[in-house]
Protein backbone atom coordinates (compact mmCIF):
# COMPACT_ATOMS: atom_id res chain seq x y z
CA UNK A 1 0.00 0.00 0.00
CA UNK A 2 1.39 3.39 -1.02
CA UNK A 3 0.53 6.67 0.62
CA UNK A 4 0.36 10.23 -0.62
CA UNK A 5 0.71 13.32 1.60
CA UNK A 6 -1.57 16.32 1.06
CA UNK A 7 -0.66 19.63 2.78
CA UNK A 8 -3.22 20.64 5.43
CA UNK A 9 -1.26 23.41 7.22
CA UNK A 10 1.75 25.07 5.62
CA UNK A 11 5.08 25.58 7.34
CA UNK A 12 4.33 29.31 7.52
CA UNK A 13 0.94 28.75 9.17
CA UNK A 14 2.44 26.39 11.75
CA UNK A 15 5.32 28.76 12.49
CA UNK A 16 2.97 31.75 12.98
CA UNK A 17 0.74 29.76 15.35
CA UNK A 18 3.68 28.54 17.45
CA UNK A 19 4.89 32.14 17.78
CA UNK A 20 1.39 33.16 18.95
CA UNK A 21 1.24 30.35 21.55
CA UNK A 22 4.73 31.26 22.80
CA UNK A 23 3.67 34.86 23.29
CA UNK A 24 0.54 33.77 25.19
CA UNK A 25 2.52 31.45 27.49
CA UNK A 26 5.06 34.24 28.10
CA UNK A 27 2.25 36.57 29.19
CA UNK A 28 0.55 33.92 31.33
CA UNK A 29 3.80 33.03 33.14
CA UNK A 30 5.31 36.51 33.43
CA UNK A 31 7.70 36.59 36.40
CA UNK A 32 7.76 32.78 36.69
CA UNK A 33 9.71 29.87 35.28
CA UNK A 34 7.86 27.30 33.21
CA UNK A 35 8.74 23.59 33.05
CA UNK A 36 7.86 22.03 29.70
CA UNK A 37 7.22 18.29 29.62
CA UNK A 38 7.43 16.95 26.09
CA UNK A 39 5.52 13.83 25.16
CA UNK A 40 7.90 11.98 22.84
CA UNK A 41 8.40 11.44 20.05
CA UNK A 42 5.91 13.59 18.21
CA UNK A 43 5.93 16.53 20.61
CA UNK A 44 9.68 17.13 20.28
CA UNK A 45 9.52 19.23 17.11
CA UNK A 46 6.72 21.40 18.52
CA UNK A 47 8.33 21.79 21.95
CA UNK A 48 11.70 22.88 20.56
CA UNK A 49 10.11 25.53 18.36
CA UNK A 50 7.76 26.66 21.14
CA UNK A 51 10.52 26.90 23.77
CA UNK A 52 12.47 29.27 21.49
CA UNK A 53 9.48 31.62 21.46
CA UNK A 54 8.81 31.71 25.22
CA UNK A 55 10.49 34.68 26.91
CA UNK A 56 10.27 33.54 30.56
CA UNK A 57 12.84 31.05 31.90
CA UNK A 58 12.18 27.53 30.59
CA UNK A 59 13.28 24.09 31.77
CA UNK A 60 12.59 20.90 29.82
CA UNK A 61 11.93 17.24 30.46
CA UNK A 62 10.72 14.37 28.31
CA UNK A 63 8.53 11.34 28.64
CA UNK A 64 7.46 8.71 26.19
CA UNK A 65 3.97 7.29 26.22
CA UNK A 66 2.61 4.85 23.69
CA UNK A 67 -0.92 4.04 22.57
CA UNK A 68 -0.55 3.65 18.80
CA UNK A 69 2.12 1.16 17.76
CA UNK A 70 2.19 1.03 13.96
CA UNK A 71 -1.54 1.64 13.50
CA UNK A 72 -3.33 4.83 12.46
CA UNK A 73 -5.79 4.66 15.38
CA UNK A 74 -5.14 4.69 19.12
CA UNK A 75 -5.20 1.25 20.71
CA UNK A 76 -6.58 2.73 23.95
CA UNK A 77 -3.83 1.01 25.95
CA UNK A 78 -1.45 3.58 27.49
CA UNK A 79 2.10 2.50 28.26
CA UNK A 80 4.80 4.68 29.88
CA UNK A 81 7.94 3.95 27.85
CA UNK A 82 10.19 6.65 29.40
CA UNK A 83 9.35 8.53 32.58
CA UNK A 84 10.52 12.01 33.59
CA UNK A 85 14.06 12.63 34.85
CA UNK A 86 13.09 15.43 37.28
CA UNK A 87 10.39 15.72 39.98
CA UNK A 88 7.48 18.08 39.24
CA UNK A 89 6.76 19.11 42.83
CA UNK A 90 6.21 22.88 43.06
CA UNK A 91 6.87 23.57 39.35
CA UNK A 92 4.62 25.34 36.87
CA UNK A 93 4.30 22.56 34.31
CA UNK A 94 3.01 22.61 30.76
CA UNK A 95 2.66 19.26 29.02
CA UNK A 96 3.53 19.64 25.34
CA UNK A 97 1.81 17.26 22.92
CA UNK A 98 1.71 17.09 19.15
CA UNK A 99 -1.96 16.09 18.91
CA UNK A 100 -4.94 15.42 21.16
CA UNK A 101 -7.07 12.75 19.53
CA UNK A 102 -9.27 10.38 21.57
CA UNK A 103 -8.08 11.99 24.82
CA UNK A 104 -7.36 8.62 26.45
CA UNK A 105 -3.58 9.03 26.61
CA UNK A 106 -3.65 12.67 27.75
CA UNK A 107 -6.37 12.08 30.35
CA UNK A 108 -4.30 9.28 31.90
CA UNK A 109 -1.08 11.27 31.67
CA UNK A 110 -2.49 14.51 33.15
CA UNK A 111 -3.96 12.65 36.14
CA UNK A 112 -0.68 10.84 36.74
CA UNK A 113 1.32 14.09 36.56
CA UNK A 114 -1.14 15.97 38.79
CA UNK A 115 -0.42 13.40 41.52
CA UNK A 116 3.25 14.44 41.43
CA UNK A 117 2.50 17.82 43.04
CA UNK A 118 3.20 20.52 40.46
CA UNK A 119 2.29 24.10 41.43
CA UNK A 120 0.24 24.22 38.23
CA UNK A 121 -0.36 21.82 35.34
CA UNK A 122 -1.53 22.83 31.89
CA UNK A 123 -1.75 21.16 28.51
CA UNK A 124 -0.53 22.59 25.21
CA UNK A 125 -1.08 20.86 21.88
CA UNK A 126 -0.21 21.80 18.33
CA UNK A 127 -3.24 19.96 16.94
CA UNK A 128 -6.62 19.07 18.41
CA UNK A 129 -9.11 16.63 16.87
CA UNK A 130 -12.25 17.21 18.96
CA UNK A 131 -14.37 14.97 16.68
CA UNK A 132 -12.34 11.95 17.86
CA UNK A 133 -12.63 12.71 21.60
CA UNK A 134 -13.89 9.83 23.73
CA UNK A 135 -12.44 11.10 27.04
CA UNK A 136 -12.84 14.74 28.06
CA UNK A 137 -9.48 16.53 28.27
CA UNK A 138 -9.06 20.24 28.99
CA UNK A 139 -6.52 21.79 26.60
CA UNK A 140 -5.17 25.15 27.76
CA UNK A 141 -3.23 26.08 24.61
CA UNK A 142 -4.29 24.82 21.18
CA UNK A 143 -2.57 25.52 17.89
CA UNK A 144 -5.16 24.25 15.42
CA UNK A 145 -8.42 22.33 15.60
CA UNK A 146 -8.41 19.89 12.72
CA UNK A 147 -10.93 17.47 11.20
CA UNK A 148 -10.75 13.71 11.68
CA UNK A 149 -8.00 12.95 9.18
CA UNK A 150 -4.74 11.09 9.80
CA UNK A 151 -1.99 13.72 9.83
CA UNK A 152 1.80 13.65 9.68
CA UNK A 153 4.66 16.11 9.73
CA UNK A 154 6.13 18.41 12.34
CA UNK A 155 6.84 15.41 14.55
CA UNK A 156 3.73 13.38 13.75
CA UNK A 157 4.38 10.09 12.03
CA UNK A 158 2.85 7.22 10.16
CA UNK A 159 4.76 4.07 11.17
CA UNK A 160 7.82 6.22 12.02
CA UNK A 161 7.79 8.02 8.65
CA UNK A 162 7.15 11.68 7.76
CA UNK A 163 8.04 13.22 11.17
CA UNK A 164 10.54 15.54 9.46
CA UNK A 165 8.03 17.24 7.15
CA UNK A 166 8.06 20.99 7.96
CA UNK A 167 4.26 21.21 7.55
CA UNK A 168 1.17 19.25 8.62
CA UNK A 169 0.01 16.85 5.92
CA UNK A 170 -2.81 14.35 5.54
CA UNK A 171 -1.98 10.73 4.78
CA UNK A 172 -3.99 9.43 1.86
CA UNK A 173 -3.65 5.65 1.54
CA UNK A 174 -3.83 4.18 -1.94
CA UNK A 175 -4.42 0.48 -2.53
Phi, psi and omega in degrees: 000128178261157177230152178240146180248123177254133181291126174258312180230125183289164177303321181293319179296316180296315181300315180297320181291320179296321176300315180298315179295318178301319178295320180294315178298319179300320177292314183295331183248024179306130179082003181237173170252142179247139180250111181270130176248111182272131173269111182283157357268330187304324184287348187295319180296312180297314183297317181299315179293320180294314182303323180294340184255003177264130187265348175275162179302140184233136167240158187231149169211167186225145169217153181241126181231139184236136171213010184246315189067225181254020180264170178263357178234147180298137178282342182086350179263119183261129181231127176279116182266321177220124180269172181294152177273331186244148174291154181261351186309123176079000182266151171273107190252136170237121176278128183252121183232151177284319183208141171252119186248259181292332182093349182301307184298311184292324178298312179298312183296314182296320178296317180298317181289325178300324180291350180269005171077035175291154175297321175211156181219120179231165181238133178233128178229144175289317183233144177229129177246079185298333180295339182265356187295127173243342176233130182291127178227129177275121178255123183277324181228119181237131175286293184223138166271130183235158177287172182283077175229152181276116187249153179222171178100160179053039178104335179281142185231165167236106181053045178071011178253157171077004179303325188278001177295136182277010180222175175260123180238161178256131177279124175245112182276133178242132180287000000 
